[in-house]
Amino acid sequence: MKILVLSDSHLNLSALISIFEAEKPDVVFGAGDHSKDLEELSYVKEDAYYYIVRGNCDYFDKNQGDILKFDLKGYKFMLTHGHLYGVKRDLDELKVKAKDGGVDIVIFGHTHIPYLEKDGGLYIFNPGAAKDGNYGVIEIDGEDINFYHKNLLQNKN
């Protein structure tokens, strides 16, 4: 299974479409800030399943929540933008929330900086800002899981 991880598109729908076409994912995670971009992507590219949360710039988004927890391929995921957990300061509050919820993988955005950490049994993953061409890919094959940071502009070379 290939999961495309996007955050912070900030009205750059064309970048999302290009990223989707380059990766051809089975599932798409949208970690907020212009969640409407992800909704529009889901209309244009219907051949994937979408999980979307809103971010601090999504003031008027009444369709999406601030956090999603779900199971996928044997892993418990938590998807959030991160602004409610002070991720620009540190990741302590986010880690506590994820660990208390029995989460295996927490996905967040907000900082615009690609990030991957394994803290005990918890993976913490930020794809970076899609508005800058940054995105993440998670590949799950049986019990193997791999995380990748990618950039649309670098992939065109």
C-alpha angles and dihedrals in degrees: 000000000000118000120194112209118203134174140163099020092160095198096317097129092154090062090051092051092049092048092048092050091049094050105031093204130194092216134022126206117199113195098191145259104115095012087173087072089061091047090052090048089054089057093049096040106036097163095091137060115247133214111185135178130181126245136205092282092054096084096150099038105119094163099069132054130222095248138022127193119189144148121246128172092342096312128107110225132196117198120192139142093237102225091109090058100049095246093164088064100039141316098245097105092044092051093049092050091049095045093046088053094051091244123167098192128025119194120197142160132181098105094069087220122117109239139174128177135160112211107183104304094342123098115204114197134180117177095201124236117325088202085071093045094260121137142147136236126202117193120196118191111169106301093344118099126181131185124205134185113209139175124212093216094050091047090058092063 
